[in-house]
Amino acid sequence: MPSLFGDVISTFMGVPKATDPNATDAEAVVSGVPFDLACSGRSGTRMGPNAIRQSTANLIWEGRRWPWDFALEERLRVCDAGNLDYAYGEPESLVDNLETHAMRWLNAGKKMLTLGGDHYISLPLLRAHAREHGPLALIHFDAHTDTYEQGTRFDHGTIFHHALQEGLVVPEHSLQIGIRTSYDRNNHPYEVLDADWVNGHGPTAVLERIRARVGHHPAYVTLDIDGLDPAFAPGTGTPVCGGMSTDLMLKVMRGMVGMELVGMDLVEVNPAYDHGDITSLAAATLGLEFLYVLAASKSPFKINRVISSVTTE
């Protein structure tokens, strides 16, 4: 087990560092994108990737994480590519460098877990993943739809409008989960499970809708931490009351074992507005859960057991 005060401080869960996708046997890579020039609320999410990594010090001691009956390293090889380099203050540099970075790892057959940064980073990531896998189903956790058309070129509130216009996602296979801000319900391209519905129906019903909507289509998961209620994630740029609990979101994440998940980003952690690292710990836990889902999906026996365990209310 890695030391709590060694590599875990600089890498996610103390996994090995790697910068060349062809020189590592890792099956999944964690990357950080310290970018927040596209935010409309409180800035500071550029500090998110390092805060999330540091919070894994609270998780690494477990070995076999509950409720899984295996340790992650027993089933999935993971590396950490560090934080993306780009010209700070130049969003175009971020776009070009992130797309290039993602394509290098995807072309090498790796799955990506990307830590933001504000939500704008999803757009270049979706471009790269769609080039590798074709148009994607989108599984989107958020308080906001981020489909607004009136924003500027670099805006974390317009990304899924542009993704649709560019043909990166397949709306009939996509969902937005936990929404609790206004949107045009009459002309909205994605299925929405709003926060009231999600909190009222629970994880079993949410998973049923996800599986029915996505089917066997390659799916990309994007998780804005403000999908959680501010009680569970106060450290974010645009907090909205009435969101999901960490427990509910974790149960939904675990229940996606066996789906064709091609990648995930986890965004909008703003540690400057946190209290006791609550938000970064929630993000670290959700990111780790995604890696466990990838690991468990390699085993049909594990799929059946995990789905059974998390969908019983």
Backbone bond lengths (Angstrom), bond angles and torsions (degrees), N, CA, C in turn:
res aa  C-N    CA-C-N  psi(-1)  N-CA   C-N-CA  omega(-1)  CA-C   N-CA-C  phi
1 M - - - 1.463 - - 1.529 109.38 -
2 P 1.366 118.69 132.71 1.454 120.10 179.74 1.521 111.53 -63.18
3 S 1.324 115.99 154.61 1.459 120.99 178.54 1.512 111.22 -68.62
4 L 1.323 115.86 142.26 1.463 119.91 176.82 1.517 111.72 -62.90
5 F 1.324 117.73 -25.29 1.447 120.72 -174.20 1.525 112.02 -114.28
6 G 1.345 115.86 15.53 1.452 120.12 179.10 1.519 111.07 -106.79
7 D 1.348 115.90 -118.30 1.453 120.28 -174.08 1.515 113.44 -63.12
8 V 1.333 118.32 -23.40 1.456 120.04 -177.65 1.520 112.18 -59.55
9 I 1.316 118.42 -26.98 1.451 120.94 -179.69 1.522 110.86 -69.81
10 S 1.329 117.76 -28.69 1.461 120.45 -175.84 1.520 113.84 -107.68
11 T 1.333 118.74 -13.95 1.453 120.92 177.70 1.524 110.10 -132.02
12 F 1.317 115.25 158.39 1.464 121.69 -179.68 1.523 108.97 -68.69
13 M 1.324 117.00 119.08 1.469 123.34 179.48 1.523 112.78 58.76
14 G 1.347 117.65 22.43 1.447 120.06 177.95 1.511 114.82 69.60
15 V 1.349 118.33 18.12 1.458 120.50 -179.64 1.525 109.54 -70.01
16 P 1.322 118.73 161.23 1.467 120.91 -179.13 1.531 112.49 -62.87
17 K 1.320 115.15 148.76 1.458 120.35 173.22 1.522 109.71 -80.79
18 A 1.329 116.19 146.28 1.466 120.59 177.40 1.519 108.97 -155.07
19 T 1.304 116.89 136.26 1.464 120.96 177.93 1.523 112.30 -117.79
20 D 1.333 117.73 -16.41 1.457 122.27 179.30 1.527 109.01 -110.53
21 P 1.331 117.74 110.61 1.471 119.59 -177.20 1.517 113.70 -63.30
22 N 1.326 117.70 -20.79 1.462 120.67 -179.52 1.520 112.66 -91.45
23 A 1.337 115.90 -1.09 1.467 119.42 -179.21 1.518 112.15 -112.26
24 T 1.325 117.07 13.59 1.461 121.62 178.92 1.521 109.38 -133.24
25 D 1.333 116.29 146.36 1.459 119.97 176.29 1.525 111.91 -92.22
26 A 1.339 117.04 10.90 1.467 120.98 179.06 1.521 110.30 -60.29
27 E 1.327 115.61 142.75 1.462 121.58 176.34 1.523 112.05 -93.94
28 A 1.329 117.17 -20.17 1.461 122.61 179.97 1.520 109.00 -137.82
29 V 1.321 115.81 146.62 1.460 121.20 -178.92 1.522 109.88 -127.66
30 V 1.324 115.68 137.16 1.462 122.62 173.64 1.523 107.85 -100.42
31 S 1.330 116.69 131.44 1.463 121.76 177.35 1.524 109.21 -129.83
32 G 1.325 116.28 149.13 1.452 121.38 175.23 1.518 110.63 -110.65
33 V 1.342 115.48 141.50 1.466 120.43 178.24 1.537 107.76 -127.65
34 P 1.330 117.98 92.69 1.473 121.87 -176.13 1.524 111.94 -80.75
35 F 1.318 115.77 72.26 1.473 122.32 -173.98 1.516 109.65 -129.33
36 D 1.342 117.30 130.12 1.470 119.31 175.43 1.531 112.34 -145.26
37 L 1.329 116.51 31.67 1.462 120.29 -179.84 1.520 113.15 -83.24
38 A 1.335 117.45 -3.01 1.466 120.49 -179.06 1.521 111.80 -108.45
39 C 1.333 117.60 8.45 1.467 119.75 -175.33 1.530 110.72 -80.26
40 S 1.326 115.09 152.82 1.464 121.54 179.51 1.526 111.93 -107.23
41 G 1.332 116.79 -11.60 1.464 121.01 -179.81 1.513 110.54 -111.76
42 R 1.315 115.81 -130.07 1.460 121.41 -176.09 1.525 110.33 -78.90
43 S 1.319 116.21 127.03 1.460 119.71 178.25 1.528 110.14 -77.50
44 G 1.325 116.42 166.97 1.452 121.19 178.24 1.507 114.59 130.00
45 T 1.349 117.19 -4.73 1.463 118.74 -177.88 1.525 112.23 -72.32
46 R 1.324 117.71 -8.99 1.472 118.34 173.77 1.529 111.08 -62.81
47 M 1.333 116.10 -19.39 1.463 120.46 177.63 1.524 112.62 -86.62
48 G 1.335 116.83 -2.93 1.454 121.23 -175.12 1.516 115.93 -63.02
49 P 1.346 119.32 -48.49 1.470 118.93 -175.42 1.524 113.69 -57.04
50 N 1.322 117.37 -45.31 1.463 119.07 -178.76 1.524 111.60 -69.18
51 A 1.337 116.97 -35.98 1.466 119.92 178.31 1.524 110.82 -64.81
52 I 1.320 117.12 -39.84 1.471 120.84 178.62 1.520 109.94 -64.49
53 R 1.326 116.47 -45.72 1.466 119.32 179.04 1.528 110.84 -58.92
54 Q 1.320 117.25 -45.67 1.462 120.54 -177.93 1.515 111.65 -63.94
55 S 1.337 117.27 -31.75 1.461 120.40 179.64 1.520 112.49 -70.43
56 T 1.330 117.83 -16.79 1.464 118.32 177.50 1.525 111.58 -68.19
57 A 1.333 117.70 -10.97 1.467 119.84 173.76 1.525 111.06 -60.66
58 N 1.342 116.39 -23.67 1.463 120.78 178.54 1.524 112.56 -83.44
59 L 1.337 117.19 -6.89 1.459 121.37 -175.47 1.515 112.98 -114.52
60 I 1.313 116.51 -23.40 1.455 119.80 -168.43 1.524 113.31 -70.34
61 W 1.315 117.73 -24.86 1.462 121.25 -176.23 1.530 112.50 -70.82
62 E 1.332 117.57 -16.86 1.465 120.29 -173.02 1.526 113.33 -67.41
63 G 1.327 117.63 -30.92 1.462 118.94 -173.98 1.515 110.03 72.97
64 R 1.319 117.74 -97.40 1.461 121.57 173.95 1.520 108.67 -87.73
65 R 1.306 114.77 109.16 1.459 119.90 -174.29 1.533 111.62 -75.73
66 W 1.316 116.54 132.94 1.469 121.68 175.90 1.528 109.26 -66.78
67 P 1.345 119.83 139.56 1.471 128.60 3.18 1.528 113.80 -95.15
68 W 1.324 117.54 11.53 1.461 120.78 -179.25 1.531 110.02 -71.15
69 D 1.313 117.31 150.43 1.458 120.05 179.63 1.530 111.49 -107.36
70 F 1.334 116.04 28.61 1.457 121.01 174.51 1.527 108.44 -146.40
71 A 1.319 116.20 156.39 1.458 121.46 172.95 1.526 108.42 -85.19
72 L 1.313 116.40 146.02 1.463 120.68 -174.73 1.525 111.89 -54.84
73 E 1.328 116.79 -44.69 1.459 120.01 -175.51 1.525 113.02 -67.30
74 E 1.333 117.54 -13.24 1.459 120.32 177.23 1.530 111.90 -74.61
75 R 1.331 116.73 -21.18 1.463 119.60 -173.59 1.524 114.16 -127.70
76 L 1.334 117.85 -16.07 1.470 118.98 -176.79 1.522 109.11 -143.35
77 R 1.330 115.80 127.74 1.458 121.53 176.26 1.527 108.84 -90.46
78 V 1.321 116.15 124.56 1.463 122.26 -174.47 1.523 109.34 -126.92
79 C 1.336 116.99 142.66 1.455 122.15 172.93 1.518 109.28 -129.81
80 D 1.315 117.22 169.21 1.464 123.53 179.31 1.522 107.81 -124.25
81 A 1.323 116.53 121.22 1.461 122.35 -177.83 1.525 112.68 -88.96
82 G 1.338 117.22 4.01 1.454 119.80 -179.58 1.521 111.63 77.51
83 N 1.327 116.43 -162.48 1.459 122.33 -178.33 1.521 111.28 -95.44
84 L 1.313 115.48 143.75 1.455 122.36 -179.89 1.529 110.50 -64.76
85 D 1.315 115.23 136.99 1.465 121.02 173.03 1.526 109.18 -91.68
86 Y 1.315 116.60 133.73 1.461 122.11 173.26 1.520 107.52 -157.82
87 A 1.307 117.30 169.36 1.462 121.58 -179.61 1.523 108.75 -79.95
88 Y 1.316 117.43 104.71 1.457 121.63 -177.66 1.524 110.64 -56.95
89 G 1.323 115.48 134.78 1.465 121.25 -177.55 1.507 112.92 91.87
90 E 1.345 118.20 -4.16 1.456 121.55 -179.36 1.531 109.26 -122.95
91 P 1.344 117.84 94.21 1.472 120.27 -177.62 1.517 113.93 -57.26
92 E 1.340 117.69 -33.35 1.464 119.64 179.92 1.522 110.98 -62.26
93 S 1.321 115.86 -35.24 1.458 120.23 176.92 1.523 110.45 -63.89
94 L 1.321 116.04 -40.52 1.470 120.48 177.14 1.520 110.52 -59.98
95 V 1.325 116.97 -46.54 1.468 120.88 -177.90 1.522 110.66 -60.72
96 D 1.322 116.40 -50.84 1.465 120.11 -177.22 1.525 111.23 -62.63
97 N 1.324 116.36 -47.19 1.466 119.39 -176.26 1.521 112.39 -68.04
98 L 1.349 117.19 -37.22 1.462 119.62 -178.69 1.523 111.08 -70.11
99 E 1.335 117.62 -41.69 1.462 119.49 177.42 1.525 110.74 -61.96
100 T 1.327 116.91 -43.29 1.460 120.62 179.35 1.527 111.03 -64.12
101 H 1.338 115.99 -44.71 1.464 121.22 178.53 1.527 110.69 -58.77
102 A 1.330 116.67 -47.69 1.463 120.09 -177.63 1.528 111.15 -64.55
103 M 1.337 117.53 -41.41 1.460 119.74 -178.43 1.525 111.43 -64.84
104 R 1.326 117.84 -34.63 1.463 120.13 178.18 1.532 110.78 -60.21
105 W 1.319 116.48 -45.36 1.466 120.35 -177.59 1.531 111.66 -75.71
106 L 1.325 117.04 -37.31 1.466 119.70 179.89 1.522 111.02 -69.12
107 N 1.329 116.96 -40.11 1.468 120.01 178.46 1.521 111.99 -63.17
108 A 1.337 115.85 -24.59 1.468 120.37 178.10 1.525 112.04 -86.91
109 G 1.332 117.08 5.14 1.453 121.36 176.00 1.510 115.30 83.58
110 K 1.339 118.27 18.77 1.461 121.34 -178.21 1.538 110.73 -93.82
111 K 1.334 115.33 150.67 1.464 121.62 168.00 1.529 107.75 -90.27
112 M 1.337 115.96 148.10 1.459 120.36 -175.36 1.529 112.01 -116.85
113 L 1.333 115.64 135.22 1.459 123.39 166.15 1.522 105.53 -117.61
114 T 1.325 117.68 114.49 1.462 122.19 -173.20 1.522 109.77 -114.17
115 L 1.334 115.89 129.79 1.459 123.27 -177.09 1.518 110.00 -103.95
116 G 1.355 116.44 122.63 1.460 120.05 176.49 1.497 111.53 -94.24
117 G 1.317 115.97 175.28 1.459 127.59 14.19 1.524 111.34 76.90
118 D 1.368 113.97 159.63 1.464 117.84 178.41 1.529 109.64 -82.10
119 H 1.328 115.02 174.25 1.464 120.15 -168.27 1.521 113.07 -72.11
120 Y 1.328 117.55 -11.92 1.453 118.85 179.61 1.531 111.60 -59.53
121 I 1.331 117.52 -26.87 1.467 119.60 -176.95 1.518 112.09 -61.47
122 S 1.330 118.05 -19.29 1.467 120.17 179.47 1.521 112.30 -63.30
123 L 1.339 117.89 -31.65 1.463 119.54 -175.62 1.525 112.04 -66.52
124 P 1.329 120.74 -53.17 1.470 118.23 175.45 1.528 113.18 -63.05
125 L 1.318 117.62 -31.82 1.465 119.62 176.50 1.524 111.41 -66.37
126 L 1.320 117.29 -41.07 1.467 120.20 177.71 1.525 110.83 -65.34
127 R 1.319 117.37 -37.13 1.464 119.43 177.57 1.524 110.42 -59.89
128 A 1.322 116.59 -45.20 1.459 120.47 -179.42 1.529 111.13 -66.28
129 H 1.333 117.03 -46.13 1.468 120.27 -178.20 1.530 111.08 -65.76
130 A 1.339 117.54 -36.41 1.465 119.77 179.16 1.520 111.07 -69.05
131 R 1.327 118.19 -33.15 1.465 119.86 175.54 1.526 110.96 -65.38
132 E 1.324 116.09 -33.26 1.462 120.48 -178.52 1.524 112.36 -81.66
133 H 1.344 117.41 -38.59 1.471 121.14 -170.02 1.529 113.78 -117.50
134 G 1.335 117.93 -6.01 1.456 120.13 -172.70 1.512 110.56 87.38
135 P 1.344 118.34 175.44 1.467 121.41 -179.98 1.531 111.10 -54.30
136 L 1.323 115.01 140.03 1.460 121.09 -166.76 1.521 113.13 -112.42
137 A 1.319 115.37 151.14 1.464 120.56 162.81 1.527 107.01 -74.77
138 L 1.311 116.52 140.59 1.463 121.91 -178.77 1.529 108.94 -112.35
139 I 1.330 116.22 123.96 1.466 122.31 172.90 1.515 106.09 -111.29
140 H 1.317 116.17 106.18 1.465 122.65 -165.21 1.529 110.17 -120.54
141 F 1.343 116.54 114.49 1.461 122.73 175.28 1.526 108.59 -99.08
142 D 1.344 116.74 127.32 1.471 118.27 -173.90 1.522 109.33 -174.16
143 A 1.336 115.12 161.86 1.462 120.90 168.64 1.524 110.89 -86.86
144 H 1.339 116.60 -18.81 1.462 123.09 -174.55 1.524 109.50 -124.00
145 T 1.330 117.30 149.02 1.463 120.26 179.59 1.525 112.51 -76.28
146 D 1.339 117.78 -25.01 1.472 122.64 -178.36 1.528 111.74 55.10
147 T 1.337 114.90 37.94 1.464 121.01 177.91 1.536 111.03 -116.00
148 Y 1.312 116.59 19.61 1.463 120.91 -175.29 1.530 110.20 -73.02
149 E 1.329 116.01 136.21 1.460 121.05 -173.78 1.522 113.12 -92.38
150 Q 1.325 117.67 -17.33 1.458 120.54 -170.24 1.519 113.98 -88.35
151 G 1.315 118.19 2.90 1.455 121.07 -176.29 1.521 112.84 -76.28
152 T 1.317 115.09 175.83 1.452 121.27 178.95 1.530 110.33 -80.52
153 R 1.328 116.34 179.20 1.461 120.28 -177.33 1.521 111.84 -60.66
154 F 1.327 116.67 -41.44 1.462 121.68 177.95 1.525 107.82 -110.43
155 D 1.330 115.93 99.33 1.463 121.19 -171.67 1.526 107.88 -150.44
156 H 1.333 116.58 125.91 1.469 119.00 -178.12 1.517 112.75 -74.67
157 G 1.339 118.13 -1.02 1.462 120.64 178.39 1.516 114.27 -102.61
158 T 1.332 118.20 2.07 1.469 120.94 -176.67 1.522 113.28 -118.23
159 I 1.318 117.20 0.82 1.459 120.91 -167.35 1.530 114.28 -61.29
160 F 1.327 117.99 -38.36 1.462 118.45 -175.51 1.523 112.01 -86.55
161 H 1.322 117.22 -10.86 1.470 121.46 164.45 1.524 108.75 -70.52
162 H 1.334 116.64 -49.34 1.462 120.29 -179.12 1.530 111.20 -66.82
163 A 1.328 117.51 -38.21 1.460 120.16 179.09 1.523 110.89 -60.08
164 L 1.327 116.57 -38.36 1.463 120.88 178.06 1.517 110.60 -69.32
165 Q 1.342 117.01 -44.50 1.453 121.09 -179.42 1.533 111.52 -62.47
166 E 1.333 116.70 -32.18 1.454 121.29 -178.36 1.533 112.51 -87.21
167 G 1.319 117.49 -1.42 1.456 120.79 178.24 1.512 114.29 73.35
168 L 1.343 116.43 25.87 1.464 120.31 -178.14 1.517 112.32 -82.52
169 V 1.340 116.98 -24.85 1.458 121.45 -175.95 1.526 109.75 -126.42
170 V 1.323 114.96 156.92 1.468 121.71 177.90 1.527 107.13 -107.67
171 P 1.330 119.00 104.04 1.466 120.31 -171.93 1.514 114.57 -60.99
172 E 1.340 117.25 -32.83 1.464 119.25 -178.67 1.526 112.69 -70.85
173 H 1.317 117.44 -9.39 1.462 121.24 175.55 1.530 112.18 -113.22
174 S 1.330 117.29 13.23 1.466 120.99 -171.36 1.520 111.98 -117.46
175 L 1.356 115.28 150.90 1.465 121.58 177.92 1.521 110.13 -136.27
176 Q 1.335 114.13 152.53 1.458 122.22 171.43 1.526 107.06 -122.01
177 I 1.330 115.61 127.00 1.461 121.60 -165.56 1.527 110.30 -122.70
178 G 1.336 116.59 128.29 1.463 121.37 177.82 1.510 114.41 93.60
179 I 1.339 117.61 8.80 1.468 121.75 -176.60 1.530 110.42 -62.46
180 R 1.318 115.68 136.29 1.473 120.82 177.58 1.522 111.21 -151.27
181 T 1.322 116.22 36.87 1.454 123.92 170.61 1.525 107.37 -134.46
182 S 1.326 116.52 167.49 1.460 120.27 -170.60 1.534 112.54 -72.23
183 Y 1.332 114.85 150.04 1.462 123.01 174.07 1.521 107.07 -159.14
184 D 1.314 117.60 165.81 1.460 122.34 -178.31 1.526 109.08 -79.74
185 R 1.311 116.52 96.54 1.462 120.39 -174.79 1.527 112.77 -67.81
186 N 1.327 117.34 -23.58 1.461 119.89 -177.35 1.523 113.13 -80.90
187 N 1.333 116.64 -21.66 1.470 119.77 -176.28 1.526 111.46 -131.66
188 H 1.316 115.84 35.81 1.458 119.25 -176.39 1.526 110.08 -93.28
189 P 1.337 118.19 130.47 1.462 119.96 -172.49 1.522 115.51 -80.11
190 Y 1.333 117.54 -17.21 1.461 120.74 -174.74 1.530 110.79 -110.73
191 E 1.320 116.61 150.86 1.459 120.02 170.84 1.526 108.76 -70.02
192 V 1.323 116.66 135.01 1.459 121.93 -179.06 1.528 109.79 -116.52
193 L 1.330 115.65 126.68 1.463 121.93 167.90 1.518 105.55 -105.83
194 D 1.334 116.58 97.23 1.464 118.04 -173.18 1.525 110.77 -72.86
195 A 1.327 114.88 167.99 1.463 120.18 -172.32 1.522 112.27 -61.11
196 D 1.323 117.66 -38.38 1.467 119.83 178.58 1.524 110.93 -61.39
197 W 1.347 115.76 -44.65 1.468 119.74 179.86 1.529 110.42 -64.84
198 V 1.304 117.10 -45.12 1.459 121.41 -178.17 1.521 110.87 -62.18
199 N 1.329 116.71 -48.76 1.463 120.04 -178.59 1.521 111.96 -67.60
200 G 1.320 116.50 -30.54 1.460 119.77 -179.79 1.520 114.00 -78.96
201 H 1.337 117.19 -32.25 1.462 121.09 -175.10 1.521 113.86 -97.75
202 G 1.326 118.28 -25.90 1.451 120.81 175.14 1.521 114.20 86.89
203 P 1.346 116.44 175.48 1.464 121.42 -172.67 1.521 115.20 -65.34
204 T 1.322 117.64 -32.43 1.466 119.19 -179.61 1.517 111.12 -61.04
205 A 1.332 116.36 -48.04 1.460 120.70 -178.98 1.521 111.05 -67.11
206 V 1.340 117.09 -38.54 1.469 120.19 178.22 1.524 110.19 -61.26
207 L 1.328 116.80 -46.07 1.462 120.71 179.90 1.525 111.80 -64.03
208 E 1.305 117.34 -36.88 1.462 120.05 177.65 1.521 110.59 -61.43
209 R 1.356 116.66 -41.96 1.457 120.35 179.38 1.532 110.93 -68.83
210 I 1.336 117.08 -40.79 1.462 119.77 178.91 1.513 110.40 -60.71
211 R 1.318 117.32 -49.36 1.463 120.78 -176.71 1.527 111.25 -66.43
212 A 1.319 117.14 -38.10 1.461 119.93 179.10 1.524 110.97 -66.97
213 R 1.312 116.66 -39.11 1.464 121.30 -176.77 1.533 112.08 -75.96
214 V 1.314 116.35 -46.16 1.470 121.26 -174.66 1.520 111.24 -79.13
215 G 1.328 117.03 -40.46 1.455 120.75 -177.12 1.516 111.20 61.16
216 H 1.327 116.96 -133.72 1.462 122.14 -178.66 1.528 111.58 -99.21
217 H 1.328 117.20 14.80 1.462 120.78 -177.97 1.526 110.11 -73.88
218 P 1.336 119.92 142.64 1.464 120.96 173.13 1.526 110.31 -57.65
219 A 1.329 116.48 130.15 1.464 120.72 -171.37 1.520 111.14 -124.22
220 Y 1.311 115.03 141.24 1.460 122.97 175.78 1.521 108.06 -112.96
221 V 1.329 116.78 130.76 1.454 122.32 -179.27 1.524 108.97 -101.40
222 T 1.326 116.82 128.25 1.455 121.13 173.56 1.519 108.06 -125.76
223 L 1.322 115.52 124.75 1.460 120.59 -172.59 1.523 109.57 -123.56
224 D 1.324 115.33 105.08 1.464 121.81 171.18 1.525 106.61 -81.98
225 I 1.317 117.04 124.96 1.465 120.46 -175.00 1.519 111.85 -62.62
226 D 1.357 118.89 -18.33 1.461 118.49 176.99 1.526 111.97 -77.20
227 G 1.341 117.04 1.36 1.455 118.79 166.70 1.517 111.33 -63.58
228 L 1.334 115.68 -28.02 1.466 121.23 172.07 1.525 109.66 -76.08
229 D 1.320 116.30 150.64 1.456 120.77 173.67 1.532 109.56 -63.92
230 P 1.336 119.28 147.30 1.464 121.09 178.63 1.531 114.02 -56.09
231 A 1.334 117.64 -22.14 1.464 119.11 175.10 1.523 111.51 -62.89
232 F 1.351 116.54 -28.15 1.459 121.83 -178.74 1.526 112.11 -103.68
233 A 1.339 117.33 -16.21 1.464 121.48 -178.42 1.527 109.58 -149.90
234 P 1.329 117.27 73.04 1.467 119.40 -179.53 1.521 113.10 -72.72
235 G 1.322 117.39 -23.21 1.452 120.75 -175.06 1.508 112.77 -87.98
236 T 1.325 115.76 77.25 1.457 121.62 178.84 1.513 109.19 -150.34
237 G 1.329 116.75 162.16 1.451 120.39 -172.08 1.509 115.19 -74.39
238 T 1.344 117.79 -33.19 1.463 121.59 -176.57 1.526 110.12 -133.13
239 P 1.335 118.25 70.50 1.470 120.94 -177.66 1.527 111.67 -67.60
240 V 1.344 115.61 140.91 1.464 122.05 179.36 1.528 107.85 -134.63
241 C 1.312 117.03 124.17 1.462 121.07 -179.40 1.531 111.33 -67.54
242 G 1.339 115.28 156.05 1.460 120.47 175.59 1.509 114.64 93.02
243 G 1.326 117.83 19.83 1.452 120.76 -175.53 1.512 114.36 -90.20
244 M 1.326 115.52 -168.85 1.450 123.27 -177.68 1.525 109.89 -77.30
245 S 1.319 116.08 156.84 1.457 121.51 171.03 1.519 109.08 -85.75
246 T 1.322 115.94 159.62 1.463 119.90 175.59 1.524 110.29 -60.58
247 D 1.318 117.57 -40.32 1.460 121.74 -179.64 1.521 111.05 -59.51
248 L 1.324 117.27 -46.12 1.463 120.89 -178.47 1.525 110.37 -63.08
249 M 1.341 116.39 -45.54 1.463 119.17 -177.55 1.523 111.51 -66.51
250 L 1.321 117.34 -36.93 1.466 120.08 177.14 1.526 111.06 -63.78
251 K 1.323 117.54 -41.10 1.459 120.85 179.47 1.526 110.99 -64.18
252 V 1.327 116.55 -38.86 1.468 119.42 176.93 1.519 110.02 -65.30
253 M 1.324 116.66 -43.91 1.464 120.45 179.77 1.530 110.65 -59.38
254 R 1.332 117.47 -48.06 1.470 120.32 -179.54 1.525 111.93 -60.94
255 G 1.308 115.96 -33.58 1.462 119.73 -176.78 1.514 113.98 -73.44
256 M 1.340 118.69 -3.96 1.463 121.05 178.83 1.526 112.62 -90.38
257 V 1.336 116.52 10.54 1.460 120.03 174.88 1.530 109.54 -57.39
258 G 1.332 115.83 134.91 1.455 120.65 177.97 1.508 114.63 93.87
259 M 1.338 117.96 -14.04 1.453 120.64 176.04 1.527 109.48 -78.00
260 E 1.316 117.10 159.12 1.464 121.09 -179.80 1.531 109.38 -86.04
261 L 1.319 115.44 78.46 1.458 121.88 -179.95 1.520 108.71 -88.52
262 V 1.331 116.92 121.08 1.469 120.19 -174.75 1.524 112.52 -98.70
263 G 1.326 118.28 -14.53 1.457 120.45 -179.99 1.512 110.85 175.63
264 M 1.334 115.08 169.67 1.459 120.53 -179.25 1.523 109.88 -152.51
265 D 1.325 115.97 141.88 1.457 119.77 165.64 1.520 109.13 -120.05
266 L 1.327 115.05 150.91 1.455 123.28 -176.93 1.526 106.45 -131.83
267 V 1.339 116.45 112.31 1.466 120.26 -163.77 1.529 112.90 -129.19
268 E 1.344 113.61 170.75 1.462 125.13 171.24 1.528 114.83 71.26
269 V 1.332 117.93 22.82 1.460 120.29 170.98 1.523 108.19 -78.03
270 N 1.323 116.02 122.20 1.462 122.45 -176.22 1.531 108.37 -122.42
271 P 1.334 117.78 88.32 1.472 120.60 -169.91 1.521 114.11 -63.96
272 A 1.316 118.66 -20.49 1.466 120.30 -178.98 1.527 111.83 -64.84
273 Y 1.322 117.47 -23.35 1.466 121.59 -178.32 1.530 111.91 -106.18
274 D 1.331 116.17 17.06 1.451 121.30 -177.49 1.526 110.71 -93.82
275 H 1.309 115.60 168.96 1.460 122.99 177.19 1.528 107.21 -135.10
276 G 1.307 116.32 111.10 1.457 119.45 179.41 1.513 114.03 69.17
277 D 1.330 118.16 25.02 1.473 122.77 177.79 1.526 112.83 60.77
278 I 1.321 117.17 29.40 1.467 121.01 -178.89 1.526 111.30 -61.22
279 T 1.323 116.46 -46.29 1.463 120.69 -174.74 1.517 111.71 -70.54
280 S 1.324 117.23 -44.92 1.464 119.54 -179.86 1.525 111.05 -65.88
281 L 1.334 117.72 -33.07 1.463 120.31 175.73 1.521 110.43 -66.88
282 A 1.341 117.27 -42.82 1.468 120.01 177.16 1.523 110.40 -60.10
283 A 1.330 116.79 -43.69 1.463 120.41 -179.70 1.519 111.00 -65.48
284 A 1.324 117.43 -44.22 1.461 120.85 178.94 1.521 110.77 -59.89
285 T 1.325 116.78 -41.20 1.465 121.40 -179.05 1.522 110.74 -66.67
286 L 1.327 116.96 -42.55 1.463 120.56 179.71 1.529 111.16 -67.84
287 G 1.325 117.10 -38.59 1.456 119.72 176.65 1.518 111.51 -64.47
288 L 1.336 116.22 -42.71 1.463 120.35 177.28 1.530 110.49 -62.93
289 E 1.323 116.88 -38.89 1.467 120.26 179.29 1.519 111.13 -62.33
290 F 1.330 116.74 -38.33 1.467 120.17 177.00 1.523 110.65 -60.87
291 L 1.333 116.87 -43.00 1.467 119.78 178.12 1.523 111.17 -63.72
292 Y 1.329 117.28 -37.68 1.467 120.02 176.12 1.535 110.79 -64.78
293 V 1.319 116.59 -37.18 1.464 119.81 177.68 1.530 109.92 -62.40
294 L 1.333 116.79 -43.61 1.463 119.58 176.72 1.528 110.46 -60.18
295 A 1.334 116.22 -43.37 1.465 120.39 -179.52 1.524 111.42 -64.83
296 A 1.324 117.01 -45.91 1.462 121.20 -177.88 1.522 111.77 -67.32
297 S 1.323 116.89 -29.17 1.465 120.72 -178.35 1.522 112.48 -68.39
298 K 1.317 117.44 -11.86 1.458 121.11 177.64 1.523 111.86 -78.27
299 S 1.350 117.84 -9.02 1.456 122.00 -175.48 1.518 110.83 -127.42
300 P 1.336 120.23 114.67 1.465 121.77 178.30 1.521 112.71 -57.21
301 F 1.337 117.51 -37.79 1.461 120.08 179.25 1.517 110.36 -61.51
302 K 1.323 116.25 -42.33 1.452 120.71 179.87 1.527 111.34 -65.81
303 I 1.332 116.28 -37.33 1.456 119.76 179.24 1.522 110.51 -57.56
304 N 1.320 116.49 -50.53 1.457 120.26 -177.10 1.521 111.50 -61.44
305 R 1.316 117.69 -42.89 1.455 120.86 -177.77 1.519 112.01 -66.43
306 V 1.319 116.86 -45.49 1.460 119.75 -175.49 1.514 111.20 -69.01
307 I 1.328 117.35 -44.17 1.464 119.42 179.05 1.516 110.37 -59.77
308 S 1.307 117.44 -41.44 1.448 120.81 178.74 1.522 111.55 -62.51
309 S 1.333 116.71 -39.57 1.460 119.79 -173.23 1.518 112.63 -74.64
310 V 1.339 118.75 -30.99 1.460 118.88 -173.74 1.523 113.05 -98.17
311 T 1.301 119.45 -7.92 1.455 119.96 -177.45 1.516 112.17 -106.27
312 T 1.310 117.57 13.60 1.459 120.92 175.90 1.511 109.21 -100.56
313 E 1.315 117.11 116.56 1.467 120.68 -178.18 1.526 110.71 -102.39
